[in-house]
Amino acid sequence: MQNIKNWFNKLFNGGFDEKKQPLAFMAKVRMFNQVNLTGFFTLVILGISAFIKGYIIIAVTDFLISLFLLFIIYYLRISQKYKILSFISVIVFGVFIFYLLVSGGVGNTGYLWAYTFPLIAFYLTDSKKGSFVTFTFFLFSLFYFVFQSSFTIFAQYSNNIITRFIASFTVVFFLSYIFEKMRERTYCIVTSKNEELNKTIEKLERNEKELKRLHDELEKRVIERTAELKTVNEKLLSEIKLKNQAMKTAEAAIKMKTEFLAQMSHEIRTPVNSILSYTQLLKDETIDIIPEDLRFSFDMINNGGRRLIRTIDLILNVSELQTGTYEPIMEKSNIIEDIIEPLIGEFQTAAKAKNLDLNFVNLLNEKKYIYTVDIYTITQIIANLIDNAIKYTKKGTVEVIAYKNKNDLFSIDIKDSGIGISEEFQKTLFEPFTQEEQGYCRKFEGNGLGMALVKEYCKINNLKISVASKKNIGTTFTLTFPENKY
């Protein structure tokens, strides 16, 4: 087992001595080799699959690039030119991904591979080179989308797919840049702290040597003085005894000092050794030692990751609805007890964090309003509306009101005292990828898919949704259930 582990380490380390190289650099080298090996096996499998399906050109391309990846791994080991090879690999990878984009790949899904390019480019190079090659790839992609009608032999993409691709690729590009930038800054901080730690250790070692020198010098002087006392005339015996007593006192003090120094040395070395032993884990502990203005970085990464996951989930949900692959499960559910009240409890923490009052107002005579619905989509509708109400409300209240409207139909209002929605934007509120504020400088995050999903989910459950809003006053979304409960 140990031999196998050593063999894998030797393979992934690319000929570098990991004890003599920085941890961040070795992590890049190992990832570089792992990505290339994974790419090799993946391309071989995809090449075989493409060959079986009759995509000969794609199959040959897959096989050639897989051989190139093996050559890169071998050449890195004999030359150790990581920066050059990693940049070349990223460029070749980008060319291959662009080829899949324009050719469509197997089953016209080649454009999906483009999302992996920013991640690989940033991790294997750095924030500057990663930004350059990713932006270049993006420009080439836009060029192809604009002039794709001139290249009829290649894949042709709809405007809907192009719009979704540009938006999602931009998000992946942006978050990949943030991850790499924060990783570089964190590594610089860790390196700086490590250097400070090394300087402290060196200072402690110098102090210890100085203390030892003083101790040796003191012992030498005591010995010399003792030898002089032994040669003193017997007539000075009393004085000698006094001096001997003084010597014993001095020896006791020296012993106490020696023990003290030994204990202090132990007490200092133990935590220092512990710190050195766990230096590799400083990345997980830097929030306690980095400057105040950088602590938000970890929350930023965490929130960015969650935002990316949410974006991908929303994109997949929209895709399911657009392709008709989502299959609702219709079953009986008590809307108030099973859905609304649990959601109110879940969002209380988010509301309190913004000093908002989140209330449920039941104007009905009973709590059992049972409908045959798709529970997942109903839950997503109400959760999305409550989440938006909290997000766009700076102060005041958010209320969920259950009542019967003038037509005696069960209705739910999600009402807030937030920033409101302009009349112009209300016309396109439920369209995908739309937000009242656009661009990276907008005040509120989001991808413009939430309300589009709400609208589609309402159709699935035969609900009607309407909105009443005024800027800087508030917004009320109304959900109206059908007449027949069951």
GUVO-14680 format. One record per residue (C-alpha): x, y, z. Coordinates in steps of 0.001 Angstrom, whole numbers, padded with zeros to 6 digits, always signed. Each point is the difference from the previous one (the first is absolute). Example, Ala and Ser with C-alpha at 12.3 -4.5 7.8 and 13.67 -1.06 7.14 Angstrom:
+012300-004500+007800/+001370+003440-000660/
***
This chain:
+000000+000000+000000/+002830+002388+000903/+001756-000775-003298/-003172+000834-001916/-000353+003258+001944/+003632+000919-000720/-000496-000809-003684/-003047+002299-000242/+001864+002778+001844/+002917-000363-002384/-002392+000090-002967/-001986+003052+001127/+002990+002006+001318/+001423+000327-003515/+003607-000546+001103/-000088+002804+002615/+001136-000523+003587/-003095+000982+001981/+002134+000644+003103/+001916+002744-001820/-002929+001638-001788/-002804+002276+001344/-003250-001790+000804/-002027+002149-002418/+002384-000760-002886/-000052-003746+000704/-003797+000124+000163/-000059+001544-003493/+002459-002604-001323/-001986-002879+001462/-003255+001445-001329/+001685+000556-003387/+000990-003686-000219/-003349-001196+001352/-001918+002130-002490/+002186-001241-002857/-000383-003652+001055/-003740+000432+000466/-000186+001758-003347/+001996-002824-001615/-002336-002755+001187/-003098+002136-000621/+001053+000853-003556/+000828-003629-000746/-003478-001027+001151/-001663+002890-001846/+002079-000772-003074/-001136-003629+000015/-003600+001145+000514/+000264+002523-002849/+001583-002612-002280/-002825-002474+000702/-002599+002688-000713/+001703+000907-003265/+001562+003336+001021/+003373-000873-001521/+001526+003511+000086/-000955+000487+003646/+001329-003452+000866/+003359+000676-001695/+000196+003397+001728/-000690-001626+003385/+002736-002614-000546/+002579+002563-001160/-000605+002298+002968/+000140-002956+002418/+003464-000863-001399/+000997+003649+000365/-001020-000101+003678/+002217-003038+000580/+002888+001803-001670/-000563+003063+002206/+000153-002158+003166/+003221-001651-001197/+001640+003247-001123/-000841+001727+003300/+001833-002764+001833/+003218+000336-002044/-000027+003815-000400/-001946+001256+003074/-001157+003041-002021/-003374+000178+001675/-000987+003581-000851/+000611-000394-003726/-001597-003447-000214/-003016+000989+002058/-000618+003044-002208/+000405-002087-003172/-002321-002646+001428/-002632+002617+000819/+000231+001416-003532/-000286-003470-001567/-002868-000804+002321/-001694+003258-001002/+000466-000793-003696/-001512-003435+000554/-002955+001400+001955/-000557+002636-002713/+000087-002775-002574/-002678-001856+001956/-002014+003235+000181/+000034+000670-003728/-000318-003660-001023/-002705-000724+002507/+001775-003064+001352/-001825-003284+000388/-003720+000622+000166/+000454+003773-000473/+001024+000402+003676/+003499+001320-000601/-000786+003448+001369/-000536-001502+003497/+003727-000759+000226/+000710+003725-000243/-001025+000455+003643/+003041-002025+001108/+002479+002242-001794/+000104+002952+002475/+000455-002373+002945/+002911-001852-001628/+001575+003189-001409/+000024+001868+003304/+001143-002914+002124/+002859-001137-002227/+001349+003514-000707/-000825+003101+002060/-002566+002802+000142/+001632+002096-002766/+000715-002757-002512/-003282-001720+000859/-001908+003243-000653/+001828+000521-003303/-000616-003458-001455/-003571-000216+001338/-000921+003426-001384/+001615-000900-003324/-002017-003222-000105/-003142+001984+000799/+000680+002469-002824/+000537-002837-002488/-003253-001605+001187/-001897+003279-000477/+001556+000391-003444/-001217-003459-000973/-003499+000612+001359/-000256+003251-001954/+001222-001500-003292/-001143-003615+000453/-002383+000315-002934/+003068+000358-002225/+001344-003357+001184/-002842-002311-000909/+002140-003144+000273/+000388+000588+003744/-002502-000022+002874/-002731+002634-000025/-001292+001267+003351/-003303+001671+000787/-000161+003494+001448/-001387-001455+003227/+002979-002325+000473/+002445+002781-000932/-001535+002367+002565/+000067-002636+002736/+003544-000984-000914/+001286+003591+000122/-001641+000664+003374/+001070-003245+001668/+003524+000064-001488/+000426+003571+001255/-001003-001106+003513/+002445-002945-000100/+002730+002302-001360/-000602+002592+002704/-000145-002479+002889/+003046-001899-001258/+001922+003277-000045/-001130+000791+003561/+000950-003492+001255/+003475+000199-001564/+000560+003582+001149/-000963-000813+003572/+002073-003174-000097/+003046+002044-001092/-000616+002618+002674/-000504-002672+002654/+003198-001728-001077/+001892+003320+000224/-001364+000540+003504/+000899-003540+001061/+003480+000399-001502/+000469+003320+001779/-001130-001462+003310/+002235-003000-000535/+002987+002293-000596/-000842+001934+003162/-000235-003294+001851/+003391-001096-001324/+001523+003317+001089/-001487-000455+003465/+001442-003496+000218/+003407+001249-001126/-000144+002737+002635/-000908-002528+002685/+002858-002247-001081/+002430+002959+000151/-001262+000891+003473/+000407-003589+001102/+003578-000079-001278/+000731+003272+001784/-001460-001344+003221/+002065-003152-000321/+003136+002085-000608/-000678+002101+003092/-000678-003124+001992/+003259-001616-001112/+001902+003187+000706/-001501+000212+003466/+000874-003608+000738/+003527+000594-001203/+000401+003011+002278/-001355-001954+002968/+002480-002779-000614/+002854+002474-000293/-001049+001756+003202/-000297-003317+001810/+003537-000940-001027/+001271+003302+001351/-001801-000554+003303/+001603-003409+000439/+003484+001583-000127/-000787+002555+002695/+001962-000251+003235/-001501-001976+002842/+000161+003231+001938/-002825+001184-002200/-002036-003189+000696/-002944+001882+001409/-000066+002224-003009/+000321-003054-002215/-002980-001602+001740/-002026+003106-000531/+001066+000048-003601/-000793-003710-000284/-003463+000722+001362/-000347+002752-002522/+001141-002418-002663/-002627-002553+001041/-002627+002709-000093/+001237+001028-003420/-000039-003633-001175/-003558-000383+001257/-000958+003156-001853/+001784-001272-003087/-001814-003327+000284/-003336+001771+000423/+000836+002220-002956/+001027-003011-002064/-003240-001814+000822/-001968+003152-000727/+001692+000430-003353/-000549-003668-000836/-003672+000249+000901/-000452+003220-001927/+001755-001534-002980/-002407-002917+000132/-003027+002253+000440/+001079+002107-002971/+001011-002864-002284/-003175-002000+000545/-002448+002581-001406/+002486+001037-002696/+000341-003599-001177/-003779-000316+000073/-000315+003113-002120/+002568-001325-002481/-001724-003386-000122/-003305+001606-000866/+001257+002641-002408/-001566-001935-002847/-003370+000454+001666/+000332+003781+000335/-002279+000470-002954/-002892-001239+002109/+001059+002147+002949/+000988+003290-001651/-003264+001723+000905/+001348+000444+003538/+003267+001614-001045/-000594+001889-003243/-000780+003771+000037/-003569+001080+000628/-000472+001287-003547/+000620-003467-001429/-002276-002057+002247/-002953+000581-002255/+001848-001912-002712/-000928-003398+001369/-003682+000949+000245/+000289+001341-003535/+001326-003322-001276/-002632-001943+001920/-002809+002244-001209/+001416-000073-003529/+000010-003804-000001/-003557-000152+001280/-000960+002546-002594/+001601-002077-002742/-001793-003152+001180/-003275+001891+000133/+000617+001387-003480/+000713-003458-001401/-003062-001455+001756/-002213+002752-001400/+001423-000468-003482/-000623-003763+000195/-003554+000561+001266/-000738+002443-002817/+001502-002450-002466/-002222-002791+001325/-003077+002164-000441/+000989+001178-003465/+000763-003507-001213/-003092-001441+001657/+001940-002593+001989/-001272+001099+003416/-002745-002364+001232/-002112+001442+002850/-001242-002320+002740/-003547+001074+000813/-001152-000920+003497/-002226+001390+002732/+001586+002532+002338/-001154+002357+002746/+001383+003252-001412/+000081+001882+003306/+001293-002647+002413/+002248-001956-002395/+001531+002841-002024/-000582+003577+001222/+000611-000395+003738/+003255-002023-000405/+001304+002596-002507/-000774+002844+002417/+002115-001784+002604/+002857-000584-002436/+000199+003663-001080/-000210+001484+003501/+003795-000059+000355/+000536+001883-003283/-002630+002566+000974/+001463+000557+003458/+003445+000473-001522/-001399+003068-001786/-002141+001119+002991/-003198-000741-001910/-003272-001350+001362/-001142-003122-001867/-003634-000812+000862/-002642-002476-001140/-003547+001369+000100/-002789-002573-000369/-003332+001711-000784/-001731-003326-000615/-002282-001837+002386/+002081-003162-000158/+003537-001211-000685/-000890-003018-002160/+000014+001140-003595/+000845-003180-001900/+000799+000115-003718/+001376-002523-002433/+003270+001623-001024/+003626-000693-000798/+001412+000656+003484/+003554+000710-001217/-000987+002763-002437/-002568+001557+002384/+002684+000148+002683/+002470+001563-002455/-002557+002638-001048/-000719+001216+003535/+003643-000338+001143/+001215+002031-002983/-002514+002774+000637/+000810+000178+003743/+003733-000028-000753/-000383+002875-002492/-002158+001961+002443/+002698-000256+002697/+002816+000740-002461/-001594+003167-001397/-001249+001365+003338/+002396+002139+002041/-002345+000703+002928/-003560-000658+001009/-001961-003234-000347/-000586-002974-002251/-003433-001628+000308/-001475-003196-001388/-003787+000335+000048/-002456-002862-000631/-003596+000988-000851/-002901-000453-002396/-000355+002554-002782/-003192+001571-001269/-000653-003094-002165/+000263-002203+003100/+003287-001515-001241/+002856-000930+002325/+002762+002618-000422/+003392+000794+001469/+001631+003438+000080/+003763+000417+000482/+000255+003651+000993/+003080+002090+000796/+000920+003621+000702/+003070-000142-002251/+001360+001936-002946/-002883-000857-002320/-000068-000740-003731/-000409+002579-002749/-002986-000260-002329/+002301-000445-002995/+001795-002984+001505/-003234-001646+001156/-000758-000700-003666/+003084-002249-000348/+000212-001172+003625/-000660-003667-000789/+002324-000266-003004/+003289-001963+000417/+003274+001858+000593/-001673+003323+000766/+000723+002291+002945/-000918+003607+000623/+003682+000760+000645/+002471-001521-002438/+003777-000427+000003/+002588-000861+002616/-000577+003262+001884/-003605-000780+000906/-000912+000202+003672/-001652-003426+000266/+001428-003298-001167/-001946-002443-002147/-000216-001411-003493/-003535+000929-001002/-001318-003577-000087/-001934-000132+003283/-003175+001759-001127/+000003-001827-003322/-000020-003287+001919/-002763+001288+002279/-002156+000743-003037/+000590-003464-001522/-000605-001722+003337/-003302+001877+000322/-001032-001385-003393/+000802-003534+001148/-002301+000411+003014/-002667+002013-001839/+000600+003043+002225/-000421+003610-000956/+002677+002484+001065/-000217+003768-000057/+002078+002856+001331/-000795+003460+001354/+002916+002296+000760/+001165+003589+000295/+003566+001194+000143/+001299+000617+003542/-003337-001039+001534/-000158-003778-000308/-001127-002999-002008/-002806-002544+000326/-000025-003288-001928/-003342-001810-000027/-000407-003735-000596/-003547-001154-000786/-000838-003701+000204/-002604-001621-002269/-003598-000397+001063/+000091-003772+000472/+001985-000988+003117/+000421-003654-000779/
***
